[in-house]
Structure formats: structure tokens, C-alpha cells
Amino acid sequence: MPVEGVALCAACLTVPPLFTKARAALVYDDVCRQLISRFKYGDQLHLLPVFLPWLERAVQPLRPDLDLIVPVPLHWQRLWSRRYNQAGLLAARLGQQIAVPVAQQALQRRKATARQVGMTRTQRQKNVHKAFALRRDVRGQTILLVDDVYTTGATLEACTQVLLDGGAKEVRVLTLARVARPEQVD
């Protein structure tokens, strides 16, 4: 059900995020987990067109004045083993659909971080601390940061910090899914 007006989660009320707005297309439930897992780890790239209309609908409130879409990057070792960056694929297709340029290499994951499944928010924050670097001029731009799943926000916050430190005017976040209760994720 769509939410009208401004809605903030409890975590955002307690510690406001660096990004100005965030939207997710889906709630991360058992069915969603299976779909994203197949897409992310199972080479089921045929799911990308299934996800796209959901992302297009979710991005609408974030669209005004967007200058650039930036996906959350994978470390080169993980990219090599997986052969694709799921956030990069989502960003590329979305950029084509809404006619906003995509900068696949704007951010670099310079540290090979551990998989975050099962980690607490604090562990995730430590895991991604100083993991990202900026590789493109983003000064004065409004950025849409794209990822597959928003769990605790640690990765999105780390990327947002790098973009803002690089002079981005504003960072908004779009994810395919949002975990409603991150403390219950396995």
C-alpha cells in the first residue's frame, strides 16, 4: 500500500541517515528473498525485466532533479567470481527507462568486505568502514544511489558519505527491497 507524505522508520528517527530520501520497491519477505537470491547468486538474469516496473514505480518520488544514477559497487574479486554487479544491472536498466545517466564506475569498493549476512548493524558499519572511494566528479549533483537490498543501511551510508565528501549536492537511495526488521535477518 502506498504511503502518502513523509514516513520515517524508527531507525531513521533515532539516527537520521546522510541521504535525504530512500525508497524500496518491495518488502524483503521470504518470496522476495528467493527472487533476489536467484538473481544475485543464481545467474537468473531473466528476472531483471520482472524487477524493472517495480523499480520504476518506486523511483517516481525520487526523480525530480536527478543528475546521475550510481550503483553500489562490488569489490573486483567478488565481481570476477559473480561476473556481474546486480546493483549495476538494476541501475543500468532503470537509467535507460527514466532517461537519467548512469555512472557504473563512480564508486569503487577498494576493500574486499566480508558478506554481511548475519551481521549486526554495528558489525556491518565496521565491515564497510572506508571500503569505498570516489572515482568521478560528482560536485553539485543530485545522485540516486541504487542497491538490491536495504538491510541496516550501513553500506548505503558508507557510499553516501563518500559521495557527499566528493561534493554531491544530495544523495537519494533506491533499493529493490527493504528489510522491515533488520535485527531478524539471517
Buried (B, 14 or more C-beta within 10 A) or exposed (E): EEEEEEEEBEBEEEEEBBBBBBBBBBEBEEEBBEBBEBBBEEEBEEBBEEBBEBBBEBBEEBBEEBBBBBBBBBBEEBBEEEEEBBBBBBBBBBBEEBEBEBBBEBBBBBEEBEEBEEBEBEBBBEBBEEBBEBBBEBEEBBBBBBBBBBBBBBBBBBBBBBBBEBEBBBBBBBBBBBBEEBEEBE
